[in-house]
Amino acid sequence: MLSVNDISYSVGDKCLLDGVSFDLKAGEFLVVLGANGAGKTTLMNCLCGLNAPSKGVVSLNERPLNSMSRAEIAQQMALVPQQQETAFAFTALEMVVMGRTPFLSTFESPSDQDVEDAKKVLQQLDASALAQRDYNRLSGGERQLVLLARALFQSERLLLLDEPTNHLDFRNRFQILSQVKRSCIESNTAIIAILHDPNLAQLYADKVLLLEHGKVLDYGDRSSVMTSKNISRLYGLATTCYQVAEQDFFMPQNVLGLSLSKVLIVTGESGSGKTTALAELIANCQQQGIPLKGMLCPGVMKDGRRFSSDLVDIATNERCLFGQRTGELDPKTGTRFSFTNEGLSLGMQALDHNKVLPGDVCIVDEIGPMELSGQGFGRQIAPLMAVANSRHIWVVRPSLIEQVSRHWSLTNPEIIEADDPDIATKLMQFVSVNHG
């Protein structure tokens, strides 16, 4: 029914969508998940023709969307926006009846049967009591019910729902999604819904698309896409999957009062020996056959400051130049370093959560302002922490420990000063817990 082939969308020099592709069949319920600013609404606007992709093609029933008129598109799909204002005092029923507009000629009016059918749709949503009320005076949740009723009245072929559960109370969230799911099953309706709650996707979606900074992080059947690692990566929060009545649900680990992983922080100012201590630990572990993963950033010091840094993938021992001091503060990264693409790529490889297994020890040298702002390797950290029984050694400057602990919801992490005379012993004890 809908084919999205490698679409991108830019405004000026800012890329909001980058190479997004997926397909939707009749009767499928696709949920789009992503953090704020990921490009979800931009994607929805491209799917319904409000935005023309800068690159790629959206096709509806094998016809490119850009070759269709607005009326042709509206006859086959209906959009439920987050909110809609109107300058006129329409009743809720009149707003629903407007769903018939794409099928009427210029001077044709809705029939009495159209009005009766619109009432039936409101009844299906338990919203009949709203029919004669002024739409502009309805609450946000009540308006959302009316907009959904209008969309269902307009088209049962393809519905696009942009955050349909916004402003809805607990009951109506499930009422709306259950109704559109019923349309999938009974009317073979295709649904694309932007949601904020992964657990609603677990309950209703057939397929899930994870959108991260305008790119597809993962896409496919719900069971393969909805993993603790993916959800942790998407929202930057270590998340646990648990079961209720054989149904998987996701919750942040700190909300559940548990952590699947343990974190030790090595701290000290530049040149205090943090990386040297970790290099010695790695050498000792290699001698004892204890596997370590993650990245190490040995550097060159000049005038008491780090001048340049390499990056080492601890598991493979691959090494390359990572960054060099520029002398100027980069407002985007909050650092005075410029970083190489090769170094960033090697770091992503070293911190790939798919390679970290339960019980593994992973080193991150170091976590700084870039990671706290979601740049650098910030997106890799939460899914690493979602690995059960894993252990993590982070290098963090003293001034950032409180921020780092708060950002990743650490409760009383173990902290070792780089100048601690027993640092080698303490690090080895931490690493050796799972290795007898």
N, C-alpha and C positions, 0 to 999 in steps of 0.2 A: 504493500500500500504506500509506504513512504521509504524513499531511498536517499540517504545523505552521503555524498561522495566527496570526501577530502575538502570540506568547506573551511574557509578562513574568513575572518572579518576584522578589519582594521579601521580605526578612526585616527586620521593623521598618521603619526609614526608609532601609534600604540596598537599592538595586536591583541584583540580581545578573544578571538578564536583562532586556533591553529591546527589545521589538518584533521577536523572532526569527521568521522565516518561511522555510520551504523544503518541498519535496516529495520523496518517495523512491518509486521504482517497483520492482517485483519485478526482481531480477537486477542492481540497481545497487549499487555500492560507493561510499559517501559517507565521506570523511575529514573530521573536524573538527580544525582546527589553531588554536592560540592559546597565548599566553604563560601562565605560571603565574598563576592567579587570574583568568583571562579569563571564567570561568563555564562551562567545558566539562562538568565533572561535574554541576553544577547542571542544565545542559541535558539531560544523559543521564537524570538522575533524573526530570525532567519527561516525557521521552519514554516512560519505562516505567511511569509512574503513581506512582512513589514520592513525587514532589512534585506538588501541584496548582498549575498556573500561577495567578498573581494576576490575569492577564488573558490572553485568547486561548484557542484550542482546539487540542488535539492529537487527531487522528482516525486510527484504525486501520481500514483497509478501509472507509472512509466512516462509521465509527461513532465518536462522541466517546469518548475514553478514559475520561472521568469517568462514562459510562453503563455501563461494563463492569465485571464482577467481576474480582477478582485472578486467579481460575482461567481466565477467558476470555482475559485478557491474556496469561497465562503459556502458554496453548496456542498462541498465535500469535507470541510473541516471547520471546527468551531474552537475559538480561543476563550479561555476563562482567565482574564488578567488578574493581577493581585488586587487591584481596586479600580473602580470606574466612577467618575463623577458625571452628573448630567445637569445642564443649565435649566432644564424644564422639570416641572413637578409631575413626572410620570408616576403612576402607581407601579407596584412590583409586578402585577399581572401584565401591564402594558410593556414593561421592560422584557418580560419573557416572550410576549407575542412578537417583539421585534426580531426574534430569532427566525421568523418566517421571511424577513425582508429580502434575502438573496434570491428567493424563489418567486418574487412578485415583479410584475412589470412596473414601469415608471409611475403610472397613475392608478395602479391596483391597490386595494386595501385588503388587510387580512379578513378572512371570512369568519362567520359565527363559529364554524367548526374549528378554525384555528384557535379561537379564544377558548373553546371547550377543551381542546387538546393541550393548550398551555396550562389550564387549570389542573389537568391530570398530572402533568409533570411536576407542578408545585406540590401536589398531593403525594407523589412518590417520595418527595424529599421531606415530608411532614412540614411543609411550609405554606399550607393553604391559608393559614391565618394572616399571612403577609400580603395576600393578593391585592387588597384595596388600600394598603398603606402607601404613603409617599415614600418612594425609593430613597430620596435624599435624607429622609429622617430615620432610616433604618440604621442599626448598629453595623459595624464592620463585618461581623459574622453573618448577620441577616442578609446583607448585600451579597456576600459571597454565595450564599445559598441561592439567591435570585439569579446571579450570573451563571451559576452552574445549571440551573433550570433552563435558562435561555439557551445555553450551549447544547444541552440535551435535546431541546426542542428544535434547534437549528440543524443538528447533524448527529446521527448515530453511527457515522462511518469512522470519523477520526476526531478525537477531542484532545486539545492541548491545554493543560492545566498548569498555570504559573503560580506555584505555591498556594494551592487551593485550600489548605488547612489554616492559613493565616487568619487570625482574629476569631477562630472557631473555638468553642468550648470543647471539653473532653468528649462529650457525646457526639457532637456534630462532626468532629474530625472523622470518626469511624462511620457515621451516617453517610457522609459525602463519598468517602472512598469505597464503602461497601456498595453504594449505588452505582458508581462508575465501574466497579469490578463486575457487578451484575450485568451491566451493559456489555462488557467484554464477553461474558459467557452466553447471555441470552440473545444479544443482537449482533455479536461478532464485531463489536466496536473496538477500534484500536485506540489506545490511550498513551499519551506521553504526559507525565506529571513531574514537575519540579517539587521536591520535598526537602525538608530540613532534617527530618527525623529518620535515621537509618532503620529504626524498628518498624516504622510504617511501611518502608520498602520491603522489609522482611515479611510482612503480613500480606501485602497486596501485589507486589511486582512479579512479573514473569521474567523480565530482563532488567538489568541495572546498568546505567552508564555513569561512571565516576569522572567528574570533570574537575581538573586541577589547573588553575591559571590558564584557562582557555584550551588546554590539551586533554585528551582522553587518557586518564590514568589506567582505567580498565573498563571493559564492556563485555557483556555476555549474560548467560543464564544467572539468575540470582544466586544459586548455590555455589557457583564458582567464583563470583565476584565479591560476594559479601563475606569477607574474612576479617578477623581481628586486625591483621597487619594492614590490609587495605583501608579499613575505616580509621585506624590509628594514623596512617599516613595522610589520609584525606583531610582530617580535622586537626592534626598535630596534637593529639591527645591519646595517651596509652589507653587502649580499650580492651575490655574482656568480653568474650562471647560466652553466654550461659544459656541453659535450656529451661524452659517452662512448658510443660505439657508437650514435649517433643518439638517445640518451636525455639529456634535460636533467637536470642536478643543480645543487644550490645549496650554496655554501660561503661563509663569511664572508671578506671580502676580505683581512683581516689574516692568516688562516690560509694563504691562497694566496700570501702575500708580495707582494701587489700592491694598488694602489688605483686605481679607475677615475676618481677625482676628485682635485683638489688643493685644499688648504685653507690660507688665510692668516688669521692671527688678529691683529686690531687690539686692543691692550690699553691700559689706563690707568684711573686712578681716576675717580670721578664728577666731571664738569666739566672733564676734561682735554682735551676736544675731539675725541673719537672720532667722534661722530655728525656733527660739523661737517666733519671731514675726508671722511667718506663722502658727505655732501651735496655737497661740492665735486666729488668724483669723479663722482657721478651727473650733475651739471651738465655737466662736461667730456665725459662719454661721450655725453650727449644731443647736444651740439654736433658730435661726430665721428660720430654715427650708430651708436654701439656700444650694443646693447640690453643692459639689465640687468634682473634679476628679484629678487624677494625683498621684504624689508620694512625700513623705516627708522623709528626711534622718536625723533624730536626731542622734547626736553623743556624744561620751565621749571625753572630752578634757584632755590632760596631757601636762604640761609644755608649755601651750599656743598654742598647736597644736592638731588637731583632731587625736585621737588615734584609735577609732573604730567608726563604724556607723551602725545603723539599717536602714531598708527600710520599709516604711509604705505605703500600698495602701490606699489612702485617702477615696476612695469610699466604700471599704469593711472593712477597719480598720485592715486588715491582716498585720502582722509584722514579720520580721525575720532579722537575722544578714546579713549585706550587705558587709562590708569590714573591714579590719584591716590594720594598718600601718605596713609596713615591714622594713622600714629604708633604703631600696635600691630603686633607681629609675628604674622603668621598662621602657626600651626604646620603647616598643610597645605601652604602654598606656600613657606614659608621667606622671605617678603618682607614689607615693611611697606606694600605697595600693594594697593589693590582695583582689579580690572580690569573693564572694561565688556564686556558680551556683544557689542556692536557691534564693539569693537576686536578681541576674540578671533576673531570671525567674519571680519573683514577680514584678520587675520593668517593664518588658515587658507587663505584665498583666495590671498594673496600667496605662500604656501609650498606650494601645491598641486603635488606632484611630477608630476602628469599634464601640467602646463604647462611643465615644464622639459625642454629638448631637449639632446642631445649638443652640447657646446661652449658651452653657456650659462654665464653668470656669475650667481650667486645670493648676495645679501647677507642675513645674519641679524643684526639689531641688537636685542637682544643675547641671548646664551645665558647663563642664570643658574641658580640653584638649582632653579627650577621645572622647567626642561628636564632637568636632571640626575636629577630624581625622576620623570620620565616625564609631567609635567604641562605646562601651557603649550603650547609648540610642540615639545616633545621628540619626539613621535611623527612629526613631519614631517621631521626632519633626516636620519635614516638612508636613507629612500627617495630623498631629494635626492642623497645621496652615491652612490647606486647608478646614477645616470645617467652613462653613459660620457663621458669627456673633459670633464666639467663642472668648473667652478672656483667656489670658495666663499670668501666673506669673512665671517668671524664676529667679532663684538664680544664679548670675554670679559674679565672683571675679572682683574687679575694673580693674585689669590688662588685663582682657579678654573681657571687654565690647565692645571695638572697633572691635575685631576679630569676636565675636559672632554676632554683628550687621551686619557686612559685609557678614559673611558666610550665614546668613539666610535673607539677604536683608531687614533688618529693617530700616525704615526711621524715625529718631527722636523718638525712643522708650521712654516711660515714665520711669524715673529712680528714685528710692527711696533709700536713704542711710539707712542702718540698724540702725544707731544711731539717725535718725530723730525723734524728740520727737512726731511728728504727724503721725508716720508710721502706727499706728493702724487705725486711721481715714482715711488716704489715701488709705490703702488697702481695707477697707470696702466700701469706695466710688467706687473704681474700680470694686469690685465684685458686688455691688448692682445695677449697671446700668441697667441690664436686668431683675432685680427682684423687680423693683418699690420700 
